[in-house]
Amino acid sequence: MDPQSRELTATYKIVPPPSTVAPPSLSQETTHRFPITSLPDLESKEDTNSELKRYYTSLRASITDARTTLGEELTAWRDAVGNAELGKEKSVKAEADDEGEEEENAEE
């Protein structure tokens, strides 16, 4: 990769419940690239502070873009999944509680 063309990359893979009806605009596996447009010239000592400020400003903008894009997509996935995942957490907790009760009964 060319050192002058850096980017922030975010990849995710969603495995929704089989009953999920996702909008066609959502993909289960996605990679986004957010360019960091202002890169410091590390070979030049002139105006290093100014270049670093521009670089970090660009980096912050890329991170903001990434958060916005991923937030919107993951919220859409959450909405598409709906309540299908709610039962999973309750059943896991219930099983853990049942095991604790069995151990207490065994000690008595």
C-alpha positions as CSV (number, residue, x, y, z in Angstrom):
1,M,0.0,0.0,0.0
2,D,1.2,3.4,-0.9
3,P,2.2,5.2,2.4
4,Q,0.4,8.3,1.1
5,S,-2.9,6.6,0.7
6,R,-4.0,5.4,4.1
7,E,-7.5,4.5,5.2
8,L,-9.5,3.4,8.2
9,T,-11.1,0.0,7.4
10,A,-14.1,-1.5,9.3
11,T,-15.4,-5.0,8.5
12,Y,-18.3,-6.9,10.1
13,K,-20.3,-10.0,9.5
14,I,-23.8,-10.4,10.8
15,V,-25.4,-13.8,11.5
16,P,-29.1,-12.9,12.1
17,P,-31.7,-15.5,13.2
18,P,-33.2,-17.4,10.2
19,S,-36.5,-15.6,10.6
20,T,-34.9,-12.2,10.0
21,V,-36.2,-10.3,6.9
22,A,-33.6,-7.8,6.2
23,P,-34.0,-4.9,3.7
24,P,-32.1,-5.5,0.4
25,S,-29.9,-2.5,1.2
26,L,-28.3,-4.4,4.1
27,S,-25.5,-6.9,3.5
28,Q,-24.6,-9.6,6.1
29,E,-20.9,-9.1,5.4
30,T,-19.6,-5.6,4.8
31,T,-16.3,-3.8,4.6
32,H,-16.1,0.0,4.6
33,R,-13.0,2.1,3.8
34,F,-12.7,5.6,5.1
35,P,-9.8,7.5,3.6
36,I,-7.5,9.6,5.7
37,T,-6.9,12.4,3.3
38,S,-4.2,14.5,5.0
39,L,-1.0,12.5,5.7
40,P,2.1,14.0,7.3
41,D,5.3,14.2,5.3
42,L,7.5,12.6,7.8
43,E,10.7,13.3,5.8
44,S,10.2,17.0,6.0
45,K,10.8,18.7,9.3
46,E,9.2,21.9,8.1
47,D,5.8,22.6,9.5
48,T,5.6,19.2,11.2
49,N,3.1,20.5,13.8
50,S,0.8,21.9,11.1
51,E,0.9,18.7,9.1
52,L,0.2,16.6,12.2
53,K,-2.8,18.8,13.0
54,R,-4.2,18.3,9.5
55,Y,-3.5,14.6,9.7
56,Y,-5.3,14.2,13.1
57,T,-8.2,16.4,11.9
58,S,-8.6,14.1,8.8
59,L,-8.3,11.0,11.0
60,R,-11.0,12.3,13.4
61,A,-13.2,13.0,10.4
62,S,-12.7,9.4,9.1
63,I,-13.5,8.0,12.5
64,T,-16.7,10.1,12.7
65,D,-17.7,8.9,9.2
66,A,-17.0,5.3,10.3
67,R,-19.1,5.6,13.5
68,T,-22.0,7.2,11.6
69,T,-22.0,4.7,8.8
70,L,-21.6,1.6,11.1
71,G,-24.1,3.0,13.5
72,E,-26.8,3.5,10.8
73,E,-26.2,0.0,9.4
74,L,-26.1,-1.8,12.7
75,T,-29.2,0.0,13.9
76,A,-31.0,-1.1,10.7
77,W,-29.9,-4.7,11.4
78,R,-31.1,-4.4,15.0
79,D,-34.5,-3.2,13.7
80,A,-34.6,-6.0,11.2
81,V,-33.9,-8.7,13.8
82,G,-36.4,-7.1,16.1
83,N,-37.3,-9.2,19.1
84,A,-36.0,-12.5,17.7
85,E,-32.9,-12.3,19.9
86,L,-34.7,-11.5,23.2
87,G,-35.5,-15.1,24.1
88,K,-31.9,-16.1,23.8
89,E,-30.7,-14.0,26.7
90,K,-33.5,-14.9,29.0
91,S,-33.1,-18.7,28.4
92,V,-29.3,-18.5,29.1
93,K,-29.9,-16.6,32.3
94,A,-32.7,-19.1,33.3
95,E,-30.4,-22.0,32.7
96,A,-27.7,-20.5,34.9
97,D,-30.2,-19.8,37.7
98,D,-31.5,-23.4,37.5
99,E,-27.9,-24.8,37.8
100,G,-27.3,-22.6,40.9
101,E,-30.5,-23.9,42.5
102,E,-29.5,-27.5,41.8
103,E,-26.1,-27.0,43.5
104,E,-27.7,-25.4,46.5
105,N,-30.1,-28.4,46.8
106,A,-27.2,-30.9,46.5
107,E,-25.4,-29.2,49.5
108,E,-28.3,-29.5,51.9
